[in-house]
Amino acid sequence: MLAFQGEAEAAGAMVVLRTPVLSGRVRDDGFDLAIGGDEPTVIRCRCLVNATGLYAPALARAVDGIPRETIPPAYFCRGVYFSLTGPAPFRRLVYPVPPPGGLGVHITLDLAGQARFGPDVEWIAAVDYTVDPARGDAFYAAIRTYWPELRNGALQPGYAGIRPKISDPRNRLSISSCRDPKSTACPGWLTSTGSNRRG
């Protein structure tokens, strides 16, 4: 991360943390952004890149002057992981055939060799990283398709990740979008929505 920051700053960028964008306004020559944090202020920029992951559609809606018809709706696909108590049964990753919208309940190994299984697929209305222990029942069934020896009680709730999507669960054709200034009629505006990485 520091290498990217160094390259950006060498090219004239300024990296400022803990300064949320509260709202914005399109101008003829760029954008005004209302910034919060310890020292709220308004900044002006010629170019604005919206790469805020889960919150990209919400930020786009907060910028007055971005055509609303160019902003996709936000859908959230949560995937939870369960950790295995005890030694890992495999030395390599195992990926079963995935269900629509996800990767399938596969096994991953951390640097210490601890095994985790996941993610599952659950469409949710808002950002929520809660791991419901009851979801473990479906994990046992999925894991036993490739590891029948999994003993009862061997899984414990791990963590959750959320994938931002721009299409709902019924329409899986469009998973991401990158809109350039020509498609939004706002020179200097670039937005990326629906990135297929958990955040």
Phi, psi and omega in degrees: 000318180296328178295317178296317179300316179299317178296318180296315181293325177296334179268006175105000179281159175237127179259120181231120183265162178057041179228081183293143173279119182271321179194175180203173180211133176283134176243169177298327184250018179146229187216147166253133180236127174275120185249135177262201181104199183295329180230078181302144180199179173241131177242157180240139178217154177277323181239145179222120179254118178263099179233053187263018173058241182304332188257009183300313178297321180295318178295318179301320179291336180279352180261107180294125180112346173282122182303123184300329181290348178266357183260115180286156174291161179255131173234146184238128179245107182269140174232129180253157178238147174240139180267148178267129173275128183106181184290151178291138181279345184230155175260352181233166176288147177234122180242109174284176177296126186282153172279166177301133176090354184216192181254352186087156180282094182252172179257134174235154180240131176277181185296337179270000180088005177289136182267138173230145179243140178151184355267163168269189181232123176217120178278128183234159185276334183213165181295120182205118184264016181295136174254111179279117181302334180294339178292345179299331180303315179292330178296316179303315181296316181294317182292324182291350174291335177237353175218079184298340184280359180303123183274150176300142178081004183277349183254143173228149181305136180253265183211172180233152172229158182231132176259126174282134179234155176247009173226149185282175185300338181278342184233098185261013184287322184250114181249344179205165181208141172232113184257126180264173183303329181293326183277346180249355182061027177234097179303133178092356182259123175230127181229142177239122181230152176075027178303138186270045175234142180287139182221000000 
